[in-house]
Amino acid sequence: MKKRICCFVLILSSILQIGCNKNNSSIERIVIDYPHGETRLHIWRSGEALLFYGARPQHQEIRSNTFDFEELYKQLKTRLHDNIPREEWPNPQSTAGMVTITLSDKSETDYLIFDEEELADRLFSKAKKNIVDQIP
């Protein structure tokens, strides 16, 4: 009887572990909004990318495959924090941004990133240098 319960618990925990992990290959889009509400970059696994400024719906198209999707996710995943109220932030004075991860089933999860000016500057500069139809 103890073996059956042990096996059941192990199988159940394995299923839960698999279900709770976000598989990198199921991520379809990453949206980086930093600082929140100012500049937004949408990057798809397919290589497409768009750059938005503020709340305006107009965007600029970025040359295909400018960003390595897997590498970008690796850079971001250790910086992602649960989307919690400012009072619960590690430092309420931090500059915050949002990262939205969209999965292949179209579900989305929003995360906070804090004090990532250097990373954001690097990504947005790269996007601006690769705008389609931009005259150099």
N, C-alpha and C positions, 0 to 999 in steps of 0.2 A: 504494500500500500504506500509506504514512504517513497519507494522508487517511482511509482506512478505520479505522485504529487510533485516530486522533484522534477521529473520529466515534463510534466504539464507546466510548471513554473518556468523552466528553462525555455520551452517552446514559446510560451506566451511572452516572455521578456524579449526573446529574439524577434518575434513578430512586431512587438511594440517598437523596438529599436529600429527595425527596418522602416516602419511606417513613420517614425518621427524624424528620420534623417532626410534632409533635402539632398536629393541626388543631383550633382552638378549638371548631369545631362538633361534633367527635366527643367532646368532654368532656361527660359526663352528670352527674357528681357531684363535688363538692369537699368533703373532710372536713378540718376544721381542729381540731387537738388541741393546745391550748396553755395552760399548759405541758403537756408530754406527760403524759398520764394523769390530768389534772384536769378540764378542761371540753372538750367536743367538740361541734362544730357541723357538721351534715350539710346541705349545700345542693345541691339538684338543679336542673338546667337548667329543669325544668318549673315552678319557682317554689316548690316545697315545701321546707321546712326543719325540722329537728329539733334540739333541744338536749339533750345528755346531760351528766351530772355523774359524774366518776370512772368506775369500772367497772360501775356500776349499769345494768341494761338499761332501767330506766324512763327515759322521755324526756318532753319538753314539745314540743308542736307549735307552730311559729311561723307567724304569718299568712302566707298565700301571697303570693309576690312581694315580700317584705320586702327581699330582696337582689337587686341587679342582677347576674346571673350573669356576664355578660361583663366588667363593670367589676371585679367581685371577682377574676376570673382575671387581669386586667391588673395589679391591685395586687399579686397574689401572685407572678406568674411571675418577676419580677426578684429576689424574695426566696428562691426555692427553691434548695436545695443538695442534692447527692447524699446519700443516706442512707449515711453512713460511720461507722465506730467513733469514739467520743469522742476517742481519741488522735490522730485525724487532723482533728479540727475546727480551724477557724482559731483559735478561742479555746476550749480545753476547759472554761473556767469559765463559758461562756455559758449562758443559759437557753434550752433548746431545746424546740421543738414539732415536731409532724409535720403534714404536709399530704399527704393521699392524693388522687390524681387518678384517677377511674374513667372509662374510655372507654366508648363505646357497645358495644364488643365484650366488655364486662365485665372487661377487663384493668385492673389497678391498678398505680400506681407511687407509692411512698412517697418523700417528700422531707423534709428537715429545714429548719426556719426557726429563726433565732437572734435572741434579744434583740428580740422584736417585741411587747413588752408593750402599747405604744400601739395598734398595729393590732388586737391581740387584744381589748383592753378595748373598743375602739370596736365591733367586730363582736359580741362577747358582750353588751354593753350594749344594742345595737340589737335583738338577738334577745330579750333579757329583756323589753324594752319592748313586744314584739310577740307575746307568748305568747298563744295562742288561749284564750278563756274566762277570761282573767285579769281580775280586778276592778281597775280603775284606782284 
